[in-house]
Amino acid sequence: MTDEIQRGAGPHKTMAMRRLTVATALVLASMISACGGGSSDNSSNNSLGPADDPTASIITYTVTGSVTDKAMVTYKTSSGATIQSTVALPWSYFSSFNKGDFLYVSAQNQSSSGTVITEITGSVGTLAYAGSSGPYGIATASKSCCKK
């Protein structure tokens, strides 16, 4: 457990760690099954099919992980701009997107250890996710937007 939890951090930190633990377990399970039990590639990317697109166009990008330093996050906004910023984790962005908009979030670990996990969610749940572990690893999730 991290020092923050051991010091009795508030309930939102504990919930964030639970989400991180679940997300990490999902990414690791996906990586193991996709790679047939193991591979030198330490990233995972999963995008759901068009039938699973959200019925609402409110989209959230989330970056979590166990990095000890910050992460460099790059993402597409609803206006089509590409933003890059160094952030502390967890990090999120949400906005209303239109049909056909390109959804994109990428994060690079800025330290020599740890994991980064990117996720794009809509009203129906996770639309795309990716994870990476290790020094300066990069996780990128992307998808075309929406039924609306």
C-alpha angles and dihedrals in degrees: 000000000000124000090248092062093042089054089056101258117193124278094265091060090049090049090048090053091049090051090047091051093049093044092048091050091050093049093047092048090049092048092051095047094043092050096045093248102322147004141169089247106094099190134086131198128182127177122183121228127265092263088065096056115127122267088215123054099223104117129185127201114202131185120191134160148127099268115146093211128036129289129236106233125196120185144162116241125215089259090057097253120139113227126192122191141157108238143173115243138281095048132168142178128189134185144145114273132190131229110283096021114139112242114205138164127165131176132191121200107237095202139068094255143022139066135276124202125190123195137180115201136182135174092293095051133254114013099175137353141174137184138195134184132196138043114345092343121175127218119190129185123184141163142156112260138253148318093251 
